[in-house]
C-alpha cells in the first residue's frame, strides 16, 4: 500500500494480526504468571484471601478500558467509512488520539473528516482522564505509601539500635517548666 | 542513607538527661527521619520512572529499526528519532512505521510510553524541576503577578523552601533546648479562670485551623509543640504546674491583668532539676501521660496524619473535657452532648495516649 512496499517484489509477509497475537500472548503470559503467584501466595497464607479494589484503582481500570474501547470502536467506524484495513485504522486512531498526528494515514472523505471532530474531542478528553487517573494512582497514593514504609523502616532501625539506652523510647514532652 | 549516622548519634547522649532535652533529641531525630524519608522516596520514584522511560525509548527504537530495516532501510538513529518525535507528541511524520510489524508494535508501545512520560514529568516536578518552578514563581511575583508580601520575605521563604535540609538544621539551632526564651509564643499565660482557659483553647484552635490543608504542609517547631503540650494538660494541671515551678524557683509571680488573663512571663524555660514525673492525675481520676516523643505509629510526629489536624483534634478534646467539668459545676446547664469526638480520636485513630 505504501510507496516503499510497492517497490518490493511480491512476497508473503506476516499480517498485523499475527503481531498483535504475539503481544497478546506475551501480556497474557505475564498476567497468568502473576495470578499464579497470587494464587499460590494466598493458598500458603502469604497474601490475604480477598482483594479490595480502592476507588482510585477502580477509576484507573475503568478509564483505561473505556479509552481502549474508544480507540477500537472508532477504528472500526473509520475503517468502514474510509475503506481502510481495520488494523491500519487502529494505528491511525492511536496516532490521532495520542495527538501525535503523523499524517501518513488521514481521512479523505467528507464524512470521515466531519466525524473526526466529535471523535477526537471525545477521545482526547478521555485520554486526559485516563492519564490523570494513572497519575493519581501512581503518584499521589503510591508516594504516600512509599514514604510511610520508609519512615517505618528507619524508625525500626533506630529503635533496634538504641533500645538499650532508652533515649528515644522514654522521652516525654516537658510540661513542668512553664 | 547511612545507618551509622543514626547509631553514632546516640553514643554521645547521656542517658540521664532531663525531660526537655530528651524530648528535644527525639524531636530532632523524628524530623530528620521525616525529611530523609521524603527525599529518598522522591528520588527513588524519579529514578525508577526515568529508567523505565529510557528503556522504552531505546528499546522501542531498536525494535522499530528491526521492523523497518527491510522496508525503509532505517538506521538505529532513525528508529530513535521516530520514537522521540512520537513520545513528545510532535509527530512530524517524516519517518513513520509502514511495515505490519512496525505499525502493530507502535500501537502497543505508544500506549505504554505516553503514560510513562507523564509520570516522569510529574516525578521530576518534585525534585529536579522544583528549583525551576520556584524561580518562575518568584520571577512572576516580582514582574507580572505581584503578591502582597514584600520582596524580602518572598526571597527568604523561597530560600528556606529550596533546601529542606538546611531548613531543618536551622530549626535545630533555633529550638535548641537552652534557647527557649525570647520566643513570643512561648510566653506562658496562666489563665485566671477556667473559662479564660477555654477561651485560650478556642483561640488556639482558630489559629491552628488556618494551617489545615495548606501546601506545603505545616510542620510545627519544637517550641510550638511544647506550647501545645502545655495547653493539652487541662486547667488544673496547667495552673498547678506553673505556680509550683515558679515557687520552686523563688520567683515572684509577676501577674498583671491583661485582657482577662493574668499573664506570667518566665524568662528561663529549661528545667534544670532532675527528670520530672509527668504522670499526673486529672480531675476525673484518669492518668494523663505526655509521651509525644515516642517513636511509635501513635506519635503525631511519625504518624500518617497531618500535624495541624492532630493538634486541632487534641485541642477540641481538651476543650470538651473542660466544658464537661464546667457543666458539672453549674447545675442549670445542660449536659454537653458528646458526638463521639473523644472516642474518634482515641479509638479509631489509635491515638489513645493521654486518655
Interface residues (C-beta under 8 A of the other chain):
Chain A: X2 X4 X5 X8 X13 X14 X15 X16 X18 X19 X20 X23 X87 X88 X90 X91 X94 X95 X98 X99 X100 X101 X102 X103 X104 X130 X131 X134 X135 X138 X139 X142 X143 X144 X146 X147 X148 X150 X151 X152 X154 X155 X157 X158 X159 X161 X162 X165 X166 X167 X168 X169 X170 X171 X172 X173 X174 X175 X176 X177 X178
Chain B: X1 X3 X6 X7 X10 X13 X15 X17 X18 X19 X20 X22 X23 X25 X26 X29 X33 X34 X36 X37 X38 X40 X41 X42 X44 X45 X71 X72 X85 X86 X89 X90 X91 X92 X93 X96 X98 X99 X100 X101 X103 X104 X105 X106 X107 X108 X110 X111 X114 X115 X118 X119 X122 X123 X188 X190 X225 X226 X229 X230 X233 X237 X238 X241 X242 X244 X245 X266 X269 X270 X271 X276 X278 X289 X290 X291 X292 X293 X294 X295 X297 X302 X304
